[in-house]
Amino acid sequence: MTPSPGEAPLVAVLDYGIGNLASAQKALVRVGADARLTADPGLAADAAGVVLPGVGAFGRCMEALRDEGLDEVALAALDAGVPFLGICVGMQLLYDRSEESPGIDGLGVLPGTVRRLPEGVKRPQMQWNVLDVVGEPAMLAGLARPTWVYFVHSYAPERGKHVVATCDYAAPVVAAVERGSLWATQFHPEKSGSAGLALLANFVASLTP
């Protein structure tokens, strides 16, 4: 059931001026959040959850995030254990670095390097693909299987212990990670139809006791 406006949890969607970040905000509103596209550190500090979307190049996104001071906002939320969702390049920014932008550090919240998709495939992967789910991740609870979601990317994180879903694109490609209250997806939930909305609804549900 969708909460009434007074009950809707506040979600800060970090706005650092790169790409169409409003689509994630609108999808979160649709599933019951009071989601606001913002660069205000105070609003983000008051939010029940924080979302870091992203499109484009890793380096440009990371530099824009730092220019707005939103890297510190993101790190503060993560340090405090605030539920956090990274989407597409927003997921990649959580890692140490990316082959796409040598010399530019990521947030370093998740260990590892974001790497170019395997040789012999079309880049970017711009298509629907099915998830190969590992275990019982909270973000995918209740989603129909097989779960089809929409990707637009040429890079993806290397595999680590927090990976909860991959997709097959000539080789297993990391599609989602989950570490406690930190969730991140290489695919776009806001463009993934009912499956994506269900994932976002799970995120919003995690914000209320």
C-alpha positions in Angstrom: 0.0 0.0 0.0 1.3 3.5 -0.9 1.7 5.7 2.1 -0.2 9.0 2.4 1.8 12.1 1.7 2.3 12.8 5.4 3.7 9.3 5.9 6.0 9.1 2.8 9.6 8.7 3.8 12.0 11.5 2.7 14.5 10.4 0.1 17.3 12.7 -1.1 18.2 12.0 -4.8 21.6 13.7 -5.1 21.6 16.3 -7.9 25.1 17.1 -9.2 23.9 18.3 -12.6 24.8 15.3 -14.8 22.2 13.8 -17.1 18.5 13.1 -16.4 18.5 12.4 -12.7 14.9 13.3 -12.4 13.7 10.0 -13.8 14.9 8.1 -10.7 13.2 10.8 -8.5 9.9 10.4 -10.3 10.0 6.6 -10.1 10.6 6.8 -6.3 7.6 9.2 -5.9 5.5 6.7 -7.8 6.3 3.9 -5.3 5.5 6.1 -2.3 8.5 8.1 -1.3 8.8 11.9 -0.7 11.7 11.9 -3.1 13.4 15.2 -3.8 16.1 16.0 -6.3 18.6 18.1 -4.3 22.1 19.4 -3.8 21.3 20.6 -0.3 23.4 18.8 2.4 20.9 19.7 5.1 18.0 18.0 3.3 20.2 15.0 2.6 21.2 14.8 6.3 17.5 14.8 7.2 16.5 12.2 4.7 15.5 8.6 5.6 17.3 7.4 2.5 19.8 8.7 -0.1 19.9 7.8 -3.8 23.0 8.4 -6.1 22.0 8.1 -9.8 24.4 8.7 -12.6 24.8 8.6 -16.4 27.8 9.3 -18.6 31.5 9.0 -17.9 32.8 8.0 -14.5 35.4 10.8 -14.3 33.0 13.6 -15.2 30.4 12.3 -12.8 32.9 12.0 -10.0 34.3 15.5 -10.6 30.8 17.0 -10.7 29.9 15.2 -7.4 33.0 16.7 -5.8 32.4 20.1 -7.2 29.0 20.2 -5.6 30.4 18.8 -2.3 28.0 15.9 -2.6 30.8 13.3 -2.3 31.0 14.2 1.4 27.2 14.1 1.7 27.2 10.6 0.2 30.0 9.4 2.5 28.4 10.9 5.6 25.1 9.0 4.8 27.0 5.8 4.2 29.0 6.2 7.4 25.8 6.8 9.4 24.2 3.6 7.9 21.5 5.5 6.1 19.8 3.3 3.5 21.6 4.2 0.2 20.9 3.2 -3.4 23.5 3.8 -6.2 22.2 3.5 -9.8 24.3 2.9 -12.9 27.3 5.2 -12.8 26.1 6.0 -9.3 27.0 2.4 -8.5 30.4 2.7 -10.2 31.2 5.8 -8.2 31.1 3.7 -5.0 34.2 1.8 -6.1 37.9 2.8 -5.8 38.5 3.6 -9.5 37.4 3.0 -13.1 39.4 2.0 -16.2 37.3 4.7 -18.0 38.9 7.5 -16.1 42.5 6.7 -15.0 43.8 8.9 -12.2 40.3 9.8 -10.8 39.4 8.2 -7.5 35.9 7.0 -6.7 34.3 7.1 -3.3 36.1 4.0 -2.3 33.2 2.6 -0.3 33.3 -0.7 -2.2 36.7 -2.2 -3.0 37.8 -2.8 -6.5 37.9 -1.4 -10.0 35.2 -0.7 -12.6 36.3 -2.4 -15.8 35.3 -2.3 -19.5 32.8 -4.9 -20.7 34.4 -8.0 -22.2 36.0 -8.0 -25.6 33.7 -9.2 -28.5 30.5 -7.6 -27.2 28.7 -4.5 -28.3 29.5 -1.5 -26.1 27.5 -0.1 -24.6 25.2 -2.9 -23.5 21.9 -1.2 -24.3 19.2 -3.8 -23.8 17.0 -5.8 -21.5 18.9 -8.6 -19.8 17.9 -11.3 -17.2 19.4 -11.3 -13.7 21.3 -14.3 -12.3 20.5 -13.8 -8.7 22.8 -14.9 -5.9 21.1 -15.8 -2.6 18.1 -13.9 -1.3 18.9 -10.2 -1.6 16.5 -7.8 0.1 16.5 -5.5 -2.9 15.0 -8.3 -5.1 12.6 -9.7 -2.5 9.2 -10.6 -4.1 10.3 -9.9 -7.7 9.1 -12.3 -10.3 11.7 -14.7 -11.7 13.3 -14.6 -14.2 13.9 -10.9 -13.6 14.4 -8.8 -16.7 15.9 -5.3 -16.3 17.3 -2.6 -18.5 21.0 -1.8 -19.0 22.9 1.1 -20.6 26.6 0.8 -19.9 30.1 0.1 -21.2 31.7 -0.6 -17.8 30.9 -2.6 -14.7 32.5 -3.3 -11.4 34.7 -6.3 -11.0 33.2 -9.2 -9.0 33.4 -9.1 -5.2 31.8 -10.7 -2.2 28.8 -8.3 -2.1 27.5 -9.1 -5.6 23.9 -10.3 -5.4 23.1 -10.4 -9.2 25.0 -10.7 -12.5 23.9 -10.8 -16.1 25.3 -12.8 -19.0 27.0 -10.6 -21.6 29.6 -12.8 -23.1 30.7 -13.3 -19.5 29.1 -12.8 -16.1 28.8 -9.0 -15.6 28.0 -7.5 -12.1 24.5 -6.2 -12.1 23.8 -5.5 -8.4 25.5 -5.4 -5.0 24.1 -5.3 -1.5 26.0 -4.7 1.7 23.6 -4.2 4.6 21.7 -0.9 3.9 23.9 -0.1 0.9 22.3 -1.3 -2.3 23.5 -0.6 -5.9 22.5 -1.6 -9.4 24.3 -1.4 -12.7 20.9 -1.5 -14.4 18.3 1.3 -14.3 15.4 0.4 -12.0 13.5 3.5 -13.2 13.6 2.1 -16.8 13.0 -1.5 -15.9 9.2 -1.6 -15.8 7.4 -3.5 -13.0 10.6 -5.2 -11.8 12.4 -1.9 -11.4 9.5 -0.3 -9.6 9.3 -3.4 -7.3 13.0 -2.9 -6.4 12.5 0.8 -5.7 9.4 -0.1 -3.6 11.6 -2.5 -1.6 14.1 0.4 -1.0 11.3 2.7 0.2 9.9 0.0 2.4 13.3 -0.4 4.1 13.2 3.2 5.2 10.3 2.7 7.6 10.6 0.7 10.9 
